[in-house]
């Protein structure tokens, strides 16, 4: 392997546990980045020449290196992937009683650039870096060895692939993968559109928060905004909600939500509304609709730091619209998957928008991502999900 030499002091973050190497941290006089091929594995050295471990490189990106081993004796190959899949599996089996979860969460599981979601014996894989792309066959072979899968699907169509110079595609790599794949969350049966849905077809990260939600919806009218395929709303039905409305901009997602309600024998208590969430909320307000529980789990309004100002405005607008639809003493569940929206900022948005409506917000519970999305303590980006359970009281 070639060596990648760092600038003086650039090893401090790596020694502290981080695994990313930025292009401006590389001593390009001694080790020019242009000499490396995208995905190539290298020995990372401090400015003084001490080996720090092994990384794979993409000379064309800001994050040009990702450390995968703290020794120089462990290349990233099929054997190491098998080992790390087993380590990841042991955590998931300790946390969950059914084989439905995020099996690999990138950096947090020592496999930077790789995400694998498991739906019983179906595995949906997303690769976002050039280093992992070169290991496609090894990833498939490792999954086959550890799990004996029914099918493996590559959903390699994420936004980050373009930054890495990678093409977008979706393909079945092994076995058979149906259009709708069955799985279970919190004891509730679902199907996920793994070929055509968002990301891998499902979002396991809110599992624990959806479980919390279930204790507050029995006999209630529930509105699920940005509902996708009904992750929150259908679990509310299973927990005894009197009626659930799912609002989403995708007709395809709402069709799958209908199917998920049917799977749970709850079609008679379920309806969908197709449209933009902002406009949909305004329409419901014009019709004087009120709900006992409103769930607001929007997409990430803040993708990058430059989006913070506009993104926060979107969170403010959406939270106020949702609050206006909450009945007296009802509950708002306000969530965010934007890493750049700090927890305290979301709390402040809840405070300010409730006061603008002359209501008192009372936060009585809060949630985080589940155990299949472990946090890497040196990488803040892995700690991104937050949710607040808020009782909306009249001012007395």
N, C-alpha and C positions, 0 to 999 in steps of 0.2 A: 504494500500500500504506500501511496505517497503521503507526505507530511503536510499538514496545514498548520502554519505557525501563527500564533496570535500576537497582537500588540501587547506592550507592557500594561499590566493591570487588567487586561481583558479576560483573564482566567478567574477573576474573583467571583463573578456570578456563577460560573460553571462549578467552581469548588463549593459554592453555597447550595448546590442542588439543581440549578437550572440546566436545561439541555439545549437551548437555542444559541446559535452563534450568528451574530449580525455581520454583514459584509464589512462594516466600518471597524470591526474588531480584528480583522485579519491583517497580518503583516504582508501586504501585497508585493512588497519589494522582494522579500525572500520566497514567498509562496504565492505567485500571481493566481488570482482566481480563474483566469482564463485558461489555465493549464488543466483544469479539472473538467470532467464530463458530468452532465446532470445525473445525479443518482450515485456517483462514484463514492466508495467508502474510503476514508482516510484516517490516518493517525493524527489526532489533535495534540498540539504541543503548546506549552506556555512560551512566553517571550524568551525564557531562559533555556528552552529546549526540553523541558520535562514533559513526558507523555501524560496526557490527561484522560485519554480513552479513545474510542472510535466513534466516528460520526459519518453520516452520508451528506453529500454536498450537492447544492445546486448553485452554480456561480452566477446565475441570472436573477436571483431573488434577494430581497432585503434580508430575510432569514436564510442565510446561505448554508448553514450547517445545523444538523440535529444530532446531538450525541445520543448513542444508543447503548454504549458500554463504557464502564469506568476502567476497564482493562484493555490491553491491546491484543489479548488472546481470544476474544470472543466476537468474531464477525457476525453481522446480521445475516443469517442464513436459515434454512428450513429447520435445523435443529434448535436454534435459539427461538424461532417463532413458536415451535411446538412447546418449548419450555415456558414461554411467557403466556401462551394460551392456557396452559394448565394452571399457572399461578392466577391468572384472571378468573378462570373457572372456579377455583377454590373460594374466591371472595363471593362470587355470585351465588354459589350453592349455599354459602353461609347466610346470605341475606334473603334468598327467595326460595319458595318451595316448588315452583314450576319453572321449567327451562325456557322462560320468555323474559329477555332482558337485553341490555347492551352488554355484550360480552367483552368488547375491547373499546376503551375510551382513550385512544391516542396516547399522548404523553403520559397520562396518569397510569397507563398499563405498560409503559416501557416500549410502546410501539408507535412512535410519533408518525403522524400522517395516515394512520389506519383506524377505521371505525368498523366494528362488526356488531350488527344487531341479530339476535337469535329469536326465532319464532318456532318453538319446539325443535323440529329437525330441519328447518329451513334457515339458512344463514344469508344475510344481506350485507355485502361488503362495500365500503366506500374508501377509496384511496385518494389522497389529496396531494401527495408529494412525489417527485420524480424518483426518490430513493425507494419508496414503497412500490412504485409502478414496476420497477425492474424485478421485483420479487413476487409478482402476481402468481406464477406457477407454484412457488414455494408456499405462499399463503393458502392456496387451494389444497395443496398436498398436506399441509399442517392441519387444516380443518378436517380433512378426510381422516387423518390418522387419529386425532383426538376425539372426534364426535361421530364418525360414520353417518354423515348427513344424508338427507333425502335430496337436498338441492342447495346450490350456492349461486347467488345472483350478485354480479357486480353492478352497483349503481354509481358509476364513476362519472357523474355529471354535476358535481359541486362547483361553486364559483371559484374556489381556490385553485382548481386545476389549471385554469387559464393563466393565472399568475405564475404557475410552475412550468408553463409551456407544454401542458398536456392536453390531449384531445378529450372531448366528452363522449361517453358512450354508456350503454347499458347492455349487458349480456349475461346469459346463463352460462356459468363456468363449469357446472357439474350437476348431473341429475336433472330433475324436473322442478320447476318453480311455477305454481299456478298464479293467475292474475290476482286472486284474493287469497291471502294466506291466513289460516286460523291461528289465534294465540289467545292468551288469557292474561288479564291484569286485575289484581285485587279480587280474584274470584269471579270476574265478569268475562264472558266470552266475547271475542271480537274477530273481525277479519280486517287485514291491512292490505291496501293496494300497493304492493311492494314494487311493481313495475312502473306504475304511473303516478304514485302518490308523492308527497313531499319527502325530501331526504330519503330515508330508507323505507318510508311508508308509514312510520309511526314515531311517536316521541315518548320514550320510556321515562324521560327525566322527571316528569311531574307525577310519577306513580304514587309517592307517599302523600303528596298534596291532594291528589284525587281521593285517596283513602280517607284523609282528614275531612274532605268535603262531604263524604257519604253520611257522616253522623249529623249533618245539619239540614238535610233535604227531605226527610220523610214527610209526606203530605204537603209539600211545598210546590209552588210554581217557580220554575227555574229557567233562566235565560243563559245560554252558552254562546258567548261572542267569539268570533274567529274560531268557530267550533271544529274546523277540519272534519274528521270522520266521526266526531262525537265522543272523543275521549273522556271529556268531563260529563257531557250531557247524558250519555248512555249509562255511565256509572251512577249518575244521579237517579236515573230510572230504576236501575237494579237495586238501589238503596231505598226505593219507595216514594220517589217524587210523584206528586199528583199529576204534573204535566211539565214537559220540557220542550223548549224551543231552541233549535240550533240555527245560528245565523252565520253564513260564510259566503265568500265571493266565488267559490268554486262549486258549480253544479255537480261535477263529478264527485267531489268530496261529500256533498250532501246526499248523493245517491248511495254512497257507501255507508254514511251515517244512518240512512233509512234501513239498510240491510242489517246494521249492528243493532238497531232498535228491534227489528224483527227477530233477530237471534235471541234476544232477551224477552220475547213475548210482550213487548211494550209498545207496539206500533200505535195502539189506540190512545196512548198518552204522549205521543210524540209528534212534533211538526218541524218542518224546516223552512227557513226564509233565505232566499238567494239574494245576495247583494253585498255591496260595500258596507262594512260595519259602521262607519260614521253615518252614512246616509240611512242605513237600516235602523240605527238607534233613533235618529230624528223622526223617521216614519212611525216608529213605535210610540214615541213621545206625543206625536200629533194625534195618535189614536188613544191617548190617555192610558196606555198599558203600564202596569206595575208588576214587579216580580218579587217574590220573597227572597230569592237568591239570584244574583247576577255574577257570572263568571267571566272575567276579563283576562284572557291569556293570549295577547297579541303576538304577532311575529316580532322579530328584533327591529325596533324602530331606529336603533343606533348600531350600525355595523362597524363604523370606524370613529376615531376621535373627532374627526371633522364634522361628524353627524350629530354630535351631542346636543347642540343648541336646538336644531330643528326636531331631533328625536324627542327631546324632553317636552317640547311643545305638543307633539303628537300624543305622548303619554298623558299630558295634562288634559287635552281636549277629550281623549277617549275615556279617561277616568271620570271626568265630570259628566259626560253623556251617560256612562254606566250608572253613576250615582243617582242621576235623575230618574232612572228606571227602577231603583230599589224602593220597595214599599216601606212604610213606616216600621222601624225596628228590624228591617230586613238586613240581609248580609251581602256585602260585596267581597268577592275573592279577586284581588288585584295581583297580577303576576307580571314578571318580566324575564325574558331570556337574554337581555342585552347586558353583556359583561360591563360595558362602559356606563351603565346606569347603576350608580352605587345604591346600596340598600337604604342608606339614610336619605338619599335624594328621592327615592320612591315613597318613603314615609312622608317626606315633606310635600310631595305632590298630593298624596292622599289628604294630608292636613289642609293644604291651601284650597284644594278644590271642594272639600266638604264645607269649609268656611264660606266659600263663595256662594254656596247654596244655602247657607244659614242652617247647616246640620252639623251634628257632632259625630265625628268618626271615632270609633272605639276599637282599636286593634286588639283582638283576643287570641290570635294564634298566628304563627308564621311558619313558612316551610322552606325547604331547600331541595336540592337534587338528591336522588336516591343513591343507594350504595353501588349501583352499576355505573355511576358517573362519579367515581372517586376524585377528590381534589388533590392535585399535586401541590404540596405546600410552597414550592418555589415558583410556581407558575400561576399567577392570579387569574389568567384567562380560563383556567379549568374550574374556577369557582364563579359561576355566572348566573345561576337560577335563583330567583327569589319569589316568594308569594306571601301575601298578607290577607288574613281573614278579618274583615272589618264589619262591625255592626254599625248601621247608619241610624243614628238616633235624632229625633227632633230636639231642637234647643229648648230647654225648659227654664 
